[in-house]
Amino acid sequence: MKVTIILLLIFINYSQLQEIITLYNCTFDSGFADDCIFQGILPPGDTLEIDIGQALSDNSIDPPNRPLSDATSVFSLTMNGEMCQFPYDLNGWDMYFCLYEESTKNYTCPTNSGNQTCIKGQYGYKTTSNPMGFLAIYKSLTAIIINSTDEKQCLRFYYYFTNSFREPSIVFRMAATFNTSNGQTIVIVQPNDTNRWYYSQTTFILSSDEYYLMLGLSRASDLSDTTNFTFAIDNISITNGACSYVFNDSITTDASSSTTSSSTTSSTITSSTITSSTTTSSITTFSSRTSTNTIPINATVLKTSNQ
């Protein structure tokens, strides 16, 4: 019994000491460069947009239709080393972004010592108002190479939806180097109820030692709706090893908002393991809802879906 416990402790300590290697990292802060170069598969040649955020008028009565600041500004310490106090009230609705101030040309948020300057960054996004529905697919130009095909990896990213109307979703898939139309789904995320950034992390295992990361954005049709809708993503990374820990990514302390649909769950994070034989998976963070909808992005969808 003692020998078993000792061996178990040795194994745990060894696992914790394993070096974390970043295989892929895209923050969009340097624009479309390095791992942030995505090729438009559908529509061919289409590209994501990049922005630092947008200004909001002081008398605005509606929440924004895309992020007012990037995820780094929201989840990082301010320039004076304090955390932003989210949410804060703005004209009667909860604000979860740093707010642009025209007088200083900076983004600020409330802290314990008053308004402070947020760290600036950029995010990727796509805005659509098409009542016929929307489908866009992008492929990373950077091939991700791993040492072992049975090694666990962790995909982390932040995501944003304007709202939940018309069943929007964001899909990350992995595709072998020479066959981008027959990949495997890593994760599908769908909207939550609050206008803000959310965090997702998923553990997965591949059967290929080289692959591309594919991003899919989709939204159903509604002929009566022509309002602007935005998908946004930020800080996409893939590291070796399982998603065994959580960075300081929470801007809520509501423990009742935890998810219950995966193998590892807390009030701020959902993590699940996907193997190469699994074709669909869905996780949702910061929500009590459990989603089982799947968005199969394959050759048939590429031929029949409209932008």
Disulfide bonds with the S-S distance in Angstrom:
Cys26-Cys36 2.05
Cys84-Cys109 1.98
Cys98-Cys118 2.10
Cys154-Cys243 1.93
